[in-house]
Amino acid sequence: MYAPPPGPPAILPQDPPAVLPGAVAALIGVAALIVVMVPFLWLLAQHFNVIAHEGAHALVGSLLGFDVSGVTLNAGTGVTGFRSPDAGARWMLTGFVGYLGPSAFGLCAAKLIETGRAVVALWLAIVLFVLLLLLVRKSLGIVSVPVAIALLAFVLRDAHTGLEEFASYAMAWLLLLSGLRVAIAHGANAGDAYTLSLMTRIPRGIWALLWLAGTLLAVVVGGKWLILRS
């Protein structure tokens, strides 16, 4: 009896990327909101915001051609130094992005989560932390940045446990909400607003409103990606 040759193996449908249910994603957001609002919890989260803020200065400055001389990261403040900065548009953009940095990083993480790449968000965070560590000068950042790298490595050590998804959601929410909190708290009194006002003659309040609008929009868009995609 003639038996036809076997055809190609059937292609089984792949499992959809693991995401948390919308209700769980929202609860993580509520927990992150509590962290950024409760004073003694904010003491820890604030430094995470400082890292993202100064990291944004360093990243954008480097991409625009500036030579970063070093980054100082303390509990609630930080400084990113550049060699031979100018007063042109490049310098203005580098100074402007700091208060949008945490929100931008959070929005990037939320987008990766929305597209089923939650683990990629954690790996990207490790890469950025390692690059930042090369620039950190004598300050609290010498300890906090390696600790952050170690924690992320611990989370990623055992793949597919569900811890990676939870950590990526928490990271995204903390970045988004801390960015908004700091923009509101600092307002026109922000040091970057003062510097930009001197450079451009644009009132400090205008810069504060731009940061407030950007961080608020990031929370709305990022929150939608995190909750509705889940």
C-alpha positions in Angstrom: 0.0 0.0 0.0 1.3 3.4 -1.0 1.8 5.7 2.0 2.4 9.4 1.1 5.5 11.0 2.6 4.7 12.8 5.8 4.1 16.5 5.4 5.9 19.3 7.3 5.3 19.2 11.0 2.4 21.3 12.2 3.3 24.6 13.6 1.8 24.9 17.0 0.5 28.4 18.0 2.9 30.1 20.3 1.7 31.2 23.7 0.9 34.9 24.0 3.5 37.0 25.9 2.9 36.8 29.6 1.2 39.9 31.0 -0.5 40.6 34.2 -4.3 41.0 34.4 -5.5 44.6 34.2 -6.7 44.5 37.8 -3.3 43.4 39.1 -1.5 46.0 36.9 -3.8 48.6 38.5 -3.1 47.4 42.0 0.6 47.7 41.4 0.0 51.2 40.2 -1.8 52.0 43.4 1.0 50.5 45.5 3.5 52.6 43.5 1.3 55.7 44.2 1.4 54.9 47.9 5.2 54.6 47.7 5.6 58.1 46.1 3.1 59.7 48.5 4.1 58.3 51.9 7.1 60.3 53.2 9.2 57.5 54.7 8.7 55.3 51.6 9.4 58.3 49.3 12.9 58.6 50.8 13.8 55.4 49.0 11.9 56.0 45.8 13.2 59.6 45.5 16.7 58.3 45.0 15.4 56.1 42.2 14.0 59.2 40.6 17.3 61.1 41.0 19.1 58.2 39.2 16.6 58.4 36.3 16.8 62.3 36.2 20.5 62.5 36.1 20.7 59.5 33.8 18.5 61.3 31.3 20.9 64.3 31.4 23.9 62.1 30.8 22.2 60.0 28.1 20.9 62.9 26.1 24.1 65.0 26.6 26.2 62.1 25.3 24.0 61.6 22.3 24.3 65.3 21.5 28.0 65.1 21.6 28.9 66.4 25.1 31.6 64.8 27.1 30.2 63.7 30.5 32.7 64.4 33.2 30.8 62.6 35.9 27.5 62.0 37.7 26.9 62.6 41.4 23.9 60.8 42.9 22.8 61.6 46.5 19.7 60.9 48.4 17.4 63.6 47.0 19.7 65.5 44.6 22.2 64.9 41.8 24.5 66.6 39.4 25.6 65.7 36.0 28.8 67.5 34.9 29.9 68.1 31.3 33.2 69.3 29.9 33.1 72.5 27.9 29.3 72.9 27.6 28.0 75.6 25.3 24.9 77.7 25.6 23.2 76.6 22.4 20.2 74.5 21.7 22.1 71.3 22.5 22.7 72.5 26.0 19.1 73.7 26.4 17.8 70.3 25.4 20.2 68.5 27.7 19.1 70.6 30.6 15.4 70.3 29.8 15.2 66.5 29.6 16.1 65.9 33.3 12.6 66.3 34.7 11.1 64.3 31.9 13.7 61.6 32.2 11.9 59.3 34.8 8.7 59.7 32.8 10.4 58.9 29.5 12.1 55.8 30.9 8.8 54.7 32.5 6.9 55.3 29.2 9.5 53.2 27.4 9.1 50.4 30.0 5.3 50.5 29.7 5.5 50.3 25.9 7.8 47.2 26.1 5.3 45.6 28.6 2.4 46.5 26.3 4.1 44.7 23.4 4.9 41.6 25.5 8.5 42.4 26.2 8.5 43.0 30.0 11.7 41.1 30.5 13.4 43.2 27.8 12.6 46.3 29.9 14.5 44.8 32.8 17.5 43.9 30.6 17.5 47.4 29.2 17.4 48.8 32.7 20.5 46.8 33.6 22.4 48.0 30.5 21.6 51.6 31.3 22.6 51.2 35.0 25.9 49.7 33.9 26.6 52.6 31.6 25.6 55.0 34.4 27.9 53.3 36.8 30.9 54.1 34.6 30.1 57.8 35.1 29.2 57.8 38.8 31.6 59.8 41.0 32.0 59.6 44.8 28.5 59.7 46.1 25.6 57.5 47.2 25.3 56.3 43.6 28.5 54.3 44.0 26.5 52.0 46.3 22.9 52.4 45.0 23.6 51.8 41.3 25.4 48.4 41.9 22.6 47.4 44.3 20.0 48.1 41.6 22.0 46.1 39.1 22.2 43.2 41.5 18.5 43.3 42.3 17.6 43.2 38.6 20.0 40.4 38.0 18.4 38.5 40.9 15.0 39.0 39.4 16.2 37.8 36.0 18.1 34.8 37.4 15.2 32.4 37.1 13.3 33.1 34.0 9.5 32.6 33.6 8.7 32.7 37.3 6.4 35.7 37.0 8.7 37.8 39.2 10.1 39.5 36.1 6.7 40.7 34.9 5.8 42.0 38.4 9.2 43.8 38.7 8.9 45.4 35.3 5.3 46.7 36.0 6.5 48.1 39.4 9.5 49.8 37.7 7.3 51.4 35.1 4.8 52.7 37.6 7.4 54.1 39.9 9.1 55.9 37.1 5.9 57.4 35.8 4.5 58.4 39.1 7.7 59.7 40.7 8.3 61.8 37.6 4.9 63.5 38.1 5.4 63.9 41.8 8.8 65.6 41.5 7.5 67.9 38.7 4.7 69.1 40.9 6.8 69.4 44.1 9.7 71.3 42.5 7.7 73.4 40.1 9.2 76.7 39.1 11.7 76.4 42.0 13.6 73.6 40.2 17.3 74.2 39.7 17.0 73.2 36.0 14.2 75.8 35.5 16.4 78.5 36.9 19.3 77.5 34.6 17.1 77.3 31.6 15.5 80.7 32.4 19.0 82.3 32.5 19.9 80.8 29.1 16.7 81.5 27.2 15.0 84.4 29.1 11.9 82.1 29.2 10.3 82.4 32.7 10.8 79.5 35.1 7.1 78.9 35.3 6.9 78.0 31.6 9.5 75.3 32.0 7.7 74.0 35.1 4.4 73.8 33.1 6.1 71.9 30.3 7.5 69.4 32.7 4.1 69.1 34.5 2.3 68.5 31.1 4.8 66.0 29.9 4.9 63.9 33.1 1.1 64.0 33.4 0.7 62.9 29.8 3.2 60.1 30.4 1.2 58.8 33.4 -2.0 58.8 31.3 -0.5 57.1 28.3 1.7 54.7 30.2 -1.1 53.8 32.6 -3.3 53.0 29.6 -0.7 50.7 28.1 -0.1 48.9 31.4 -3.7 48.4 32.4 -5.6 48.0 29.2 -3.0 45.8 27.5 -3.0 43.5 30.5 
